[in-house]
Amino acid sequence: MTKKALIINDTSNVYHWGCYGTSSEIKLRLEDLKYEVLLFGVEKVYNLTSSPKNDKHLFDDDFKNIFLKNNVGLVKLIESSDIIIINGEGSLHNINTSSFNLLYIMHLAKSHFHKTVHLVNSSLFPSNNDNDINIFSLYSKILSLIDSITVRDIESYKQLEIMNLKGTLGFDCLPLFMERITKLQKKSNQEIILGGGLGLNENIFYQLFESNINLFKKYKLVYLTGAKSNKANDDKIFLEIFKKYSGNFEHRHIKNFDEWLVSINNAKALISGRFHHTIAASFLDTPSVIFSAATQKNHALCKMMELSAPLDTNNEDIYELFSEKLKLIFDNKHKFLSDKNKKYLRKLSLNNFSSLNKA
């Protein structure tokens, strides 16, 4: 009988094509190991019925019974599966609906259903304050139960050390999925790709883009959107802002992963606050200007790729720093991801599957 693997927090249908790539790689690796793969998407994790609202719910039998009764679909998937794969990505940070629900699913899968549970491909930032004992204790209680943990950056690995948890340093799975695509040839292109997650408001937009219009005058700004089904919510907001740009601007709706890669590959530069856009650009040797994210994940990513720290829109020097980064790119003085580091990060990506291969 074919064994079944359940991927929880699958992102292949949502946000953007980078998420599609990293989640698809996990699915394909499991299929290579002869598993029948079942999926429970990130949107379903967020919208669980009777989700836990506090730490008392996590270990309360009365709440557990209510949860099991109200989430029959998830229960059936867990019961029918031999292993549970939690695709962490950027979901495990602080205490919010997504992180609470994911932690609770891990707890139930291990303690109630007695399944093998692996957390892979994950950033891990329990709190912005390393001294927040209660939150770290909560994360530690749950994560100590599961069979293996693979995080995708060194800062997340340090969080494991703070909690005295064993884990493996990995990297995001996207570079492995990119290898499945025919090697792309660089084409001369006068486009600058914009990739969301920029944390812009109209004032910051004006200062960064309108005030630098002379720097951009040779280039078309192209804002990428698109996902297999549900695109990122912030794209609509950013699009409305960029439509006010007085220079050459295009909105490009991307219909598949290959098209997404080609647009980034052929660009003069990428400007984005998105984790996977930045990885794709770096592995394709496309210079990038990276903005910080809501969590530390982009700072951690830049450390892994030995790139300068991302720009923070709250930094009063952001306008000067942004212009300086653009000039480095246009003067062909930008620092690229070395081939040596690409090989190292690819090797780390494979660590997501080391426990599965042993099993």
C-alpha positions, 0 to 999 in steps of 0.5 A, a space after each residue: 500500500 502506498 504511504 501518504 504524506 500530508 503537507 500542511 501550510 502548502 502555498 503552491 496556490 497563493 501569494 505569488 509564483 515564488 511560493 508556488 515554486 518552493 511548495 511544489 519542490 516539497 511535493 515533488 521530493 515526497 513523490 520521488 520518495 514514493 509517497 502519495 501527497 495530500 495538501 492542506 493549504 495555508 489559507 485553510 490553516 488560517 481559516 480553521 474553525 474554532 482555532 485556539 485563542 490562547 495558550 490554555 487552549 493548546 493543552 485543554 481536552 475540552 477545547 481539543 474535542 471541540 476542535 476535532 469536531 469542527 475540523 473534520 476535513 483536517 482530522 480525516 487528512 491527518 488520520 489517513 496520512 503516514 507522515 505530516 510535513 509542516 511547510 513553515 515558510 514565513 508563518 511561524 512568527 510571534 503569536 498570531 492566527 497562522 502561527 497559533 494554528 500551525 503550532 496546534 496542528 503540530 501538537 495534535 498530529 503528534 500527541 493525539 494522532 501519534 504521527 511522524 511530524 517534520 517541520 521544514 522550509 521554515 523561518 522561525 521568529 517566536 518574538 521580536 524580544 529574545 527575553 519574551 519567556 512566555 512566547 519562547 516557552 510556548 513555541 518550545 513546548 510544541 516544537 520539542 514534541 515533533 520529530 525534526 525541524 529544518 529552518 531556512 536561515 541562520 537567525 532562525 537556527 539561533 532561535 532554536 538554540 535559545 529554546 534549547 531545541 535540536 534542529 538542522 540549518 537548511 535553506 529555502 527550497 526554491 533554488 531546487 525547483 528553479 533547477 527543474 527549469 531549462 537554464 535561462 539565457 540573459 537577454 538585454 532588457 531595459 526593465 526594472 521589476 517591482 515585486 511587492 512587499 515594499 511597505 510603501 505609502 504614497 509619500 515614501 513612493 514619491 520620495 523613492 521613485 518620483 524623486 529618482 525619475 532621472 535615474 530611472 529614465 532609461 528603464 520601464 518599471 514593471 510591477 509583477 503580480 500573479 499566482 496559481 489562484 489567490 494572489 497577494 493582498 498587498 498587490 492591489 494597494 501597491 498597484 494603485 500607488 505605482 499607477 501614479 508614477 509619471 515615468 514608463 510603467 507597466 503592470 504585468 500579470 504573470 500566468 506561470 512560474 516560467 514566465 515569472 522567472 524569465 521576467 526576473 532573469 531578464 531585468 536590469 534589477 529587481 526592487 522588492 520586499 519579497 523573500 522568494 523574489 529576492 532568492 530568484 533574482 540572486 540565483 539568476 544574477 539579477 541585481 536587487 534592491 531588497 526591502 525589509 519585511 514584517 519579520 526578520 526574515 529578509 535580514 536573515 536571508 541577506 545574511 545567508 546570501 552575504 548581501 547588504 542589509 535590506 532597506 527599512 522604510 522607517 529609516 530616515 536615511 532610506 532615500 539616500 541609501 535607495 539612490 546609492 544602491 540604484 547607482 551601484 546597479 546602474 554602474 555595474 558595481 553591484 555585489 552578486 551571489 557567488 557561485 560558491 555560495 550558490 552551491 552552499 545554499 543549494 546543499 542547505 536546501 537539500 537538508 529539508 529532506 534529510 530526515 525524510 530520506 533517512 525514514 
